[in-house]
Amino acid sequence: MSTTLIRLRIAWVVAAVALNFACANTEKAKEDKFRQTSSHYDLGVGHLKEGNSAMAIREFQAALSYDEKVPRVHHALAEAYRIGGHFTDAEAHLQRAIALDPSFQGARLSLSALYVQMERYQDAIRESQALVSDPTFPSPWRAYTNIGWAQLKLGQVPEARKSLEQAIAMRPTYWPALLNLGILESQNEKRAEAIE
């Protein structure tokens, strides 16, 4: 075997070893990034459950510093911001979660509820309608309730009644829809219907 052929084989072996080493390092880096992101996310969720939105925000921001393309972290951070009254930040992170995963129904429902809270009723109806139109959304009564409340606040009483009744038809014990329908009836001086 010629020395040129031997050198060529050695070069191939060295290149293959270097490539395997680089791939192994890349995989380890991905695993570390995933572990760090998940760890901070879990800590943030724990803080949210304890009612400490400020610490939750810190942990979710730390999670995003490792991987800013995780929709569930943006969704959780938005909830922490919403609880803290930072609605603009909450909206931005919910929109980012949806941009990263357009099928993220939980983020869209949260965005709809945030718009109701911000009194941006047309936006709330738009986001909720997208969920109602999605045959895979598992709890359309929640979206109908948001639509109904937004319609009520916009003075669209017949439409609000229809939306809330639709929510109740789907889930007869869903108390937010029942409460909102009671408020609607009370405002329209239908005391017996409101109490019912």
Secondary structure by P-SEA (a helix, b strand, c coil): ccaaaaaaaaaaaaaaaaaaaaaaaaaaaaaaaaaaaaaaaaaaaaaaaaccaaaaaaaaaaaaaaccccaaaaaaaaaaaaaacaaaaaaaaaaaaaaacccaaaaaaaaaaaaaaacaaaaaaaaaaaaaaccccccaaaaaaaaaaaaaaacaaaaaaaaaaaaaaacccaaaaaaaaaaaaaaacccccccc
